[in-house]
């Protein structure tokens, strides 16, 4: 149950002090209304990890979290496709000679987990898939793995703190500073297959090329405690994920005259065949407190676990919302307080929580306050950002989520219950986690609250 559910009525548009009206089940209520509020941790995996929207970055993770004592283990990897430099791409073997090729993975500037010197080294491997991605198919974090070749087509070991610092230092390529990225040298057999088919129908267009070179899979194999996020979509060969082919021209004596590059980029913006991607995130909660929360049979739990999807989510239920009087809801504000932990320094909390409604069939629904979906003002109004407040002279972190229209709809429709689910927002799949105080938390001032101001009709 919530501590501090406040009702104002008639011409009063302010929250009534708790001392003015009686408390029922730890809920301050005006009149005879009584609500029971339940708080639980549930597993939620409904995030699509394959979407592209014009004007937005495409971030994908690779790596492992091996030792989070509360939330357990996380493994992250991704699949993506590349297209040829142009239709009918070829190189005249009498004029050009291929030297090598590298897989370029641009660093996004964000890593989650241990980013100190103790993070150590991380090996990244890339595999050639024998199964295609389809750009217009929705893929989820829990989507099955695609089939792939048994041996990697490229690999590279990096010192993670060095990679993270490279955001500021940049990366040297042939003596020239480039945007920070990882370079995985492509092995001889894959390079031979790519170049040996130049000039054939496999390079006629992107569609033919993707039938030949289906997709690339990237993962981190060395146990670590870090997820590294790469940016696939950029403005040049060093800020876009893809393959860079190096070759040179020869004069009549066969000597090298210059070095050239050809880019095979990820490109979801092509006018014809677009390339696809999706991220894969797996959780293992075995033996952790979060697993115990998932298995809890209590109606409400004192501690709640929250992650970016896929993972733990906060679920709040008002099972007697139909008992609320018909009224005009002026304010409905969820206040969720974080339970601070020393682990926050390594595993940061979500910067924002976002709510959805769960209907009687268990289907996720967009809350009424989010409409129209094209409006950024609606998102601003919902809020949900982490902020610092003082509780009893102690600074704590809180999330405040506004949803008066959703509560209003529940009252008008006389729903049997109002059920809300809150996750961390989804910019970085698999990152961020925190614990928050539930409705039965031992310290009442920390308990999740719903502040309501309404006008009786």
C-alpha positions as CSV (number, residue, x, y, z in Angstrom):
1,X,0.0,0.0,0.0
2,X,1.1,3.6,-0.6
3,X,2.0,6.0,2.1
4,X,0.4,9.3,1.3
5,X,-2.5,9.0,-1.2
6,X,-4.1,12.4,-0.9
7,X,-7.5,13.6,-2.1
8,X,-8.7,17.2,-2.4
9,X,-12.3,18.0,-3.3
10,X,-14.8,20.7,-4.1
11,X,-13.0,23.9,-4.9
12,X,-9.8,22.8,-3.1
13,X,-6.9,22.3,-5.6
14,X,-4.2,21.6,-3.1
15,X,-3.1,18.4,-1.3
16,X,-4.8,18.2,2.1
17,X,-2.3,17.8,5.0
18,X,-2.3,14.3,6.4
19,X,-3.3,15.6,9.8
20,X,-6.6,17.0,8.5
21,X,-8.2,13.7,7.4
22,X,-8.1,10.2,8.9
23,X,-5.6,7.5,7.7
24,X,-6.9,4.2,6.5
25,X,-4.4,1.3,5.8
26,X,-1.5,3.8,5.8
27,X,-3.3,5.8,3.1
28,X,-4.5,9.3,3.8
29,X,-8.0,9.5,2.3
30,X,-10.6,12.2,2.2
31,X,-14.1,10.7,2.9
32,X,-14.8,7.0,2.9
33,X,-12.7,5.9,-0.1
34,X,-10.2,3.0,0.7
35,X,-7.5,1.8,-1.7
36,X,-5.2,-1.1,-1.5
37,X,-2.0,-0.6,-3.6
38,X,0.3,-3.5,-4.5
39,X,4.0,-3.3,-5.6
40,X,5.9,-6.1,-7.2
41,X,9.0,-6.9,-9.2
42,X,8.2,-8.6,-12.6
43,X,10.3,-9.7,-15.5
44,X,9.6,-7.7,-18.7
45,X,11.0,-8.5,-22.1
46,X,8.9,-6.6,-24.6
47,X,11.5,-4.2,-26.0
48,X,12.1,-4.4,-29.8
49,X,15.9,-3.9,-30.4
50,X,15.7,-3.6,-34.2
51,X,14.0,-0.3,-34.8
52,X,15.4,2.6,-36.7
53,X,13.9,6.1,-36.8
54,X,15.3,8.9,-38.9
55,X,17.4,11.4,-37.0
56,X,18.2,9.0,-34.2
57,X,21.4,7.1,-33.3
58,X,21.6,3.3,-33.5
59,X,23.4,2.0,-30.3
60,X,24.2,-1.7,-29.8
61,X,25.9,-3.5,-26.9
62,X,28.6,-6.1,-26.6
63,X,30.1,-7.5,-23.5
64,X,29.3,-9.2,-20.2
65,X,28.3,-8.3,-16.6
66,X,29.7,-11.2,-14.6
67,X,29.5,-10.1,-11.0
68,X,26.5,-7.9,-10.0
69,X,25.6,-9.5,-6.6
70,X,22.0,-8.2,-6.7
71,X,21.0,-8.5,-10.4
72,X,23.2,-11.3,-11.5
73,X,24.7,-11.7,-15.0
74,X,24.1,-10.0,-18.3
75,X,25.3,-11.0,-21.8
76,X,24.9,-8.6,-24.7
77,X,25.7,-8.9,-28.4
78,X,24.3,-7.7,-31.7
79,X,23.7,-8.6,-35.4
80,X,23.9,-6.2,-38.3
81,X,24.1,-6.1,-42.1
82,X,26.3,-4.1,-44.4
83,X,25.8,-3.1,-48.1
84,X,28.4,-2.9,-50.9
85,X,29.9,0.5,-51.7
86,X,27.7,0.8,-54.8
87,X,25.7,-1.4,-57.2
88,X,27.9,-3.5,-59.5
89,X,31.0,-2.7,-57.3
90,X,34.2,-4.2,-58.7
91,X,38.0,-3.6,-58.8
92,X,40.0,-4.1,-62.0
93,X,42.7,-6.6,-60.8
94,X,45.2,-5.2,-63.4
95,X,45.0,-1.8,-61.8
96,X,44.2,-2.4,-58.2
97,X,45.5,-4.8,-55.6
98,X,43.6,-5.6,-52.3
99,X,45.6,-5.3,-49.1
100,X,43.3,-6.0,-46.2
101,X,39.9,-5.4,-44.7
102,X,38.8,-4.4,-41.2
103,X,35.5,-4.4,-39.3
104,X,35.0,-0.9,-37.9
105,X,32.9,-0.6,-34.7
106,X,32.6,3.0,-33.6
107,X,32.5,3.7,-29.9
108,X,29.3,5.4,-28.8
109,X,31.0,7.1,-25.8
110,X,29.0,5.0,-23.3
111,X,29.9,1.9,-21.4
112,X,27.9,0.4,-18.5
113,X,29.5,-1.3,-15.5
114,X,33.2,-1.3,-14.4
115,X,35.0,1.3,-16.5
116,X,38.0,1.6,-14.1
117,X,41.5,-0.1,-14.6
118,X,40.1,-3.2,-12.9
119,X,37.9,-3.7,-16.0
120,X,40.9,-5.1,-17.8
121,X,40.9,-6.4,-21.3
122,X,37.9,-7.4,-23.4
123,X,38.1,-9.6,-26.6
124,X,35.5,-8.9,-29.2
125,X,34.7,-11.4,-31.9
126,X,32.8,-11.1,-35.2
127,X,31.1,-14.0,-37.0
128,X,29.7,-14.3,-40.5
129,X,26.0,-15.3,-40.3
130,X,24.6,-18.0,-42.6
131,X,21.1,-16.7,-41.9
132,X,19.6,-13.3,-43.0
133,X,18.2,-10.4,-41.0
134,X,15.1,-8.8,-42.5
135,X,14.9,-5.0,-42.2
136,X,11.1,-5.0,-41.9
137,X,11.0,-7.7,-39.2
138,X,10.7,-6.7,-35.5
139,X,13.4,-8.4,-33.4
140,X,13.4,-8.5,-29.6
141,X,16.2,-8.7,-27.1
142,X,15.2,-12.3,-26.5
143,X,15.1,-13.2,-30.2
144,X,16.7,-16.5,-31.1
145,X,20.3,-16.6,-32.3
146,X,20.9,-16.7,-36.0
147,X,23.0,-19.5,-37.5
148,X,26.6,-18.6,-38.2
149,X,30.0,-20.0,-39.2
150,X,31.8,-21.8,-36.4
151,X,35.0,-19.7,-36.5
152,X,35.1,-15.9,-36.2
153,X,35.8,-13.8,-39.3
154,X,37.6,-11.2,-37.1
155,X,38.6,-10.6,-33.5
156,X,40.3,-7.9,-31.4
157,X,41.4,-7.5,-27.8
158,X,41.2,-4.0,-26.3
159,X,42.0,-2.5,-22.9
160,X,38.6,-1.2,-21.9
161,X,39.7,1.9,-19.9
162,X,41.8,2.8,-22.9
163,X,38.9,2.5,-25.2
164,X,36.7,4.6,-22.9
165,X,39.4,7.3,-22.8
166,X,39.7,7.2,-26.5
167,X,36.5,9.2,-26.7
168,X,38.7,12.1,-25.9
169,X,42.0,11.0,-27.3
170,X,40.6,9.7,-30.7
171,X,42.0,6.8,-32.7
172,X,45.1,7.0,-34.9
173,X,44.7,5.5,-38.4
174,X,47.8,5.8,-40.6
175,X,48.9,8.7,-38.5
176,X,45.6,10.6,-38.8
177,X,43.3,11.1,-35.8
178,X,39.9,9.5,-36.4
179,X,36.7,9.1,-34.3
180,X,37.2,6.5,-31.6
181,X,36.5,3.0,-32.8
182,X,37.6,-0.7,-32.6
183,X,39.2,-2.3,-35.7
184,X,38.9,-6.0,-36.1
185,X,41.1,-7.4,-38.9
186,X,39.1,-9.7,-41.2
187,X,40.6,-13.1,-41.8
188,X,42.0,-14.3,-45.1
189,X,39.1,-16.7,-46.1
190,X,36.4,-14.1,-45.5
191,X,38.5,-11.5,-47.3
192,X,39.0,-13.9,-50.2
193,X,35.3,-14.6,-50.5
194,X,34.5,-10.9,-50.5
195,X,37.0,-9.9,-53.1
196,X,36.9,-13.1,-55.2
197,X,33.2,-12.4,-56.0
198,X,33.8,-8.8,-57.1
199,X,32.2,-8.2,-60.5
200,X,29.8,-11.1,-60.1
201,X,26.0,-11.0,-59.7
202,X,26.5,-11.1,-55.9
203,X,27.5,-7.4,-56.2
204,X,24.8,-6.4,-58.7
205,X,22.8,-4.7,-55.9
206,X,22.3,-4.7,-52.1
207,X,19.6,-7.4,-52.2
208,X,22.0,-9.8,-54.1
209,X,24.8,-8.9,-51.7
210,X,22.7,-9.7,-48.6
211,X,21.8,-13.1,-50.1
212,X,25.6,-13.7,-50.3
213,X,26.8,-12.0,-47.1
214,X,23.8,-12.3,-44.8
215,X,24.9,-10.5,-41.6
216,X,27.6,-10.0,-39.0
217,X,27.4,-11.1,-35.3
218,X,29.5,-9.3,-32.7
219,X,30.0,-10.4,-29.1
220,X,32.4,-10.0,-26.2
221,X,34.0,-13.3,-25.1
222,X,36.4,-12.4,-22.3
223,X,34.6,-12.4,-18.9
224,X,34.4,-8.9,-17.8
225,X,32.0,-6.6,-15.9
226,X,31.3,-4.1,-18.7
227,X,28.9,-3.6,-21.5
228,X,30.4,-1.5,-24.4
229,X,28.0,0.3,-26.7
230,X,28.8,1.0,-30.3
231,X,27.2,3.4,-32.7
232,X,26.4,1.9,-36.1
233,X,25.1,4.9,-37.9
234,X,27.5,7.8,-38.7
235,X,28.7,10.2,-41.4
236,X,31.9,8.5,-42.6
237,X,33.8,5.2,-42.6
238,X,35.1,5.7,-39.0
239,X,31.8,6.7,-37.4
240,X,29.6,4.1,-39.2
241,X,29.7,0.4,-38.4
242,X,30.9,-1.7,-41.3
243,X,33.7,-3.2,-43.3
244,X,36.5,-1.0,-44.7
245,X,38.4,-2.5,-47.6
246,X,42.0,-1.3,-48.2
247,X,43.6,-1.5,-51.7
248,X,46.1,0.3,-53.7
249,X,46.8,1.2,-57.4
250,X,49.9,0.0,-59.2
251,X,51.9,1.7,-61.9
252,X,53.4,-0.2,-64.9
253,X,56.2,-1.5,-62.7
254,X,53.8,-2.9,-60.2
255,X,54.8,-0.4,-57.5
256,X,52.3,1.0,-55.0
257,X,51.3,4.6,-55.9
258,X,48.6,5.2,-53.3
259,X,46.3,3.5,-50.8
260,X,42.5,3.7,-51.2
261,X,39.5,2.5,-49.2
262,X,36.0,1.2,-50.0
263,X,33.3,1.2,-47.4
264,X,30.7,-1.5,-46.8
265,X,28.5,0.3,-44.3
266,X,25.4,-0.4,-42.2
267,X,22.8,1.7,-44.0
268,X,19.1,1.7,-42.9
269,X,18.4,4.9,-45.0
270,X,19.1,3.4,-48.5
271,X,16.4,4.3,-51.1
272,X,16.0,0.6,-52.1
273,X,17.2,-2.3,-50.0
274,X,17.9,-1.3,-46.4
275,X,20.2,-3.1,-44.0
276,X,18.9,-4.3,-40.6
277,X,20.2,-4.9,-37.1
278,X,19.1,-6.1,-33.7
279,X,20.6,-6.4,-30.2
280,X,20.5,-9.5,-28.1
281,X,20.5,-9.2,-24.3
282,X,20.3,-12.2,-21.9
283,X,19.9,-12.1,-18.1
284,X,20.9,-14.8,-15.6
285,X,19.4,-14.1,-12.1
286,X,20.3,-17.5,-10.6
287,X,20.8,-17.3,-6.8
288,X,20.3,-13.5,-6.7
289,X,17.9,-11.3,-4.6
290,X,16.1,-10.4,-7.9
291,X,15.3,-14.0,-8.5
292,X,13.8,-14.2,-5.0
293,X,11.7,-11.1,-5.9
294,X,10.4,-12.8,-9.1
295,X,9.5,-15.8,-7.1
296,X,7.9,-13.9,-4.2
297,X,4.3,-15.0,-3.3
298,X,3.7,-11.8,-1.2
299,X,0.9,-9.5,-2.4
300,X,3.4,-6.6,-2.1
301,X,7.1,-6.5,-1.7
302,X,9.1,-4.0,0.3
303,X,12.0,-3.8,-2.2
304,X,11.5,-3.5,-6.0
305,X,14.1,-4.1,-8.7
306,X,14.1,-2.1,-11.9
307,X,16.3,-2.3,-15.1
308,X,16.3,-1.1,-18.6
309,X,14.6,-3.8,-20.7
310,X,14.9,-6.6,-20.9
311,X,14.8,-7.3,-17.2
312,X,13.2,-6.4,-13.9
313,X,10.3,-3.9,-13.8
314,X,8.2,-2.2,-11.1
315,X,4.6,-3.2,-11.3
316,X,2.0,-1.2,-9.3
317,X,-1.6,-2.3,-9.0
318,X,-4.7,-0.4,-7.7
319,X,-7.2,-3.3,-7.5
320,X,-10.1,-1.1,-6.3
321,X,-9.8,1.9,-8.5
322,X,-13.4,1.5,-9.5
323,X,-14.2,2.6,-5.9
324,X,-13.0,6.1,-6.5
325,X,-15.7,8.7,-6.9
326,X,-16.5,10.2,-10.2
327,X,-14.4,13.3,-10.3
328,X,-12.1,15.5,-12.3
329,X,-8.5,14.4,-11.7
330,X,-6.3,17.5,-11.4
331,X,-3.2,15.6,-10.4
332,X,-1.9,12.1,-10.2
333,X,1.7,11.9,-9.3
334,X,3.7,8.7,-8.6
335,X,6.7,9.3,-6.4
336,X,9.2,6.4,-6.4
337,X,12.2,6.6,-4.0
338,X,15.5,4.8,-4.8
339,X,17.2,2.7,-2.2
340,X,20.8,3.8,-2.4
341,X,23.6,1.2,-2.6
342,X,27.4,1.4,-2.9
343,X,27.0,-0.6,-6.1
344,X,25.4,2.5,-7.7
345,X,28.9,3.8,-8.4
346,X,29.5,0.9,-10.8
347,X,26.0,0.0,-11.9
348,X,24.2,3.3,-12.3
349,X,20.5,3.7,-11.9
350,X,18.2,4.6,-14.9
351,X,18.1,8.3,-15.6
352,X,14.3,8.0,-16.2
353,X,11.4,5.6,-15.6
354,X,8.7,5.2,-18.2
355,X,5.2,3.9,-17.4
356,X,2.9,1.7,-19.5
357,X,-0.6,0.4,-18.6
358,X,-1.2,-3.4,-18.4
359,X,-4.8,-4.4,-19.3
360,X,-6.9,-7.2,-17.9
361,X,-5.4,-9.6,-20.5
362,X,-1.8,-8.7,-19.6
363,X,-1.2,-6.6,-22.7
364,X,0.9,-3.5,-22.6
365,X,-0.9,-0.3,-23.5
366,X,0.3,3.3,-23.9
367,X,-0.9,5.4,-21.1
368,X,-3.4,8.2,-21.9
369,X,-1.0,10.9,-20.9
370,X,1.4,9.9,-23.7
371,X,-0.9,10.9,-26.5
372,X,-0.5,12.3,-29.0
373,X,2.5,10.1,-29.7
374,X,4.0,12.7,-32.0
375,X,4.1,15.2,-29.1
376,X,7.3,15.7,-27.2
377,X,5.3,17.8,-24.7
378,X,3.5,14.7,-23.6
379,X,6.8,13.0,-22.7
380,X,7.9,16.2,-20.9
381,X,4.7,16.2,-18.9
382,X,5.0,12.5,-17.8
383,X,8.5,13.3,-16.6
384,X,9.9,10.3,-14.8
385,X,13.4,11.7,-14.5
386,X,15.7,11.0,-11.5
387,X,16.1,13.9,-9.1
388,X,17.5,14.6,-5.6
389,X,15.2,15.6,-2.7
390,X,15.6,15.8,1.0
391,X,13.7,13.4,3.2
392,X,14.2,14.1,6.9
393,X,17.3,16.0,6.2
394,X,18.8,13.2,4.1
395,X,19.3,13.6,0.3
396,X,17.7,10.8,-1.6
397,X,17.0,10.1,-5.3
398,X,13.4,10.0,-6.5
399,X,11.5,9.5,-9.7
400,X,8.2,11.5,-10.2
401,X,5.8,10.2,-12.9
402,X,2.7,12.2,-13.8
403,X,-0.4,10.3,-15.1
404,X,-3.7,12.1,-14.3
405,X,-5.3,11.2,-17.6
406,X,-4.6,7.5,-17.2
407,X,-6.2,7.6,-13.7
408,X,-9.1,9.7,-15.1
409,X,-9.7,7.0,-17.8
410,X,-9.6,4.2,-15.2
411,X,-12.3,6.0,-13.2
412,X,-14.5,6.8,-16.2
413,X,-14.3,3.3,-17.6
414,X,-14.8,1.8,-14.1
415,X,-11.9,-0.5,-14.6
416,X,-11.6,-3.3,-12.0
417,X,-8.0,-2.2,-11.4
418,X,-5.3,0.1,-12.7
419,X,-2.1,-1.7,-13.3
420,X,1.1,0.1,-14.3
421,X,4.5,-1.2,-15.2
422,X,7.6,1.0,-15.1
423,X,11.0,0.3,-16.7
424,X,14.2,2.2,-17.3
425,X,14.0,4.0,-20.7
426,X,15.5,2.1,-23.7
427,X,18.3,4.2,-25.2
428,X,20.9,1.6,-24.1
429,X,19.5,-1.9,-24.1
430,X,20.5,-3.9,-21.1
431,X,22.1,-1.0,-19.2
432,X,21.2,0.6,-15.8
433,X,19.6,-0.9,-12.8
434,X,18.4,0.1,-9.4
435,X,16.3,-0.8,-6.4
436,X,13.4,1.2,-5.1
437,X,11.2,1.2,-2.0
438,X,7.9,-0.7,-2.4
439,X,4.7,-0.1,-0.6
440,X,5.7,-2.2,2.4
441,X,9.2,-0.7,2.8
442,X,10.3,-0.4,6.5
443,X,10.7,3.4,6.4
444,X,7.3,5.0,5.6
445,X,8.8,8.1,4.2
446,X,10.5,6.1,1.4
447,X,7.5,4.1,0.4
448,X,6.1,4.6,-3.1
449,X,3.4,7.2,-3.2
450,X,0.6,8.3,-5.4
451,X,-0.4,11.9,-4.8
452,X,-3.9,12.7,-6.2
453,X,-5.7,16.0,-6.4
454,X,-9.3,15.8,-7.7
455,X,-12.4,17.9,-7.9
456,X,-15.7,16.3,-7.1
457,X,-18.4,16.6,-9.8
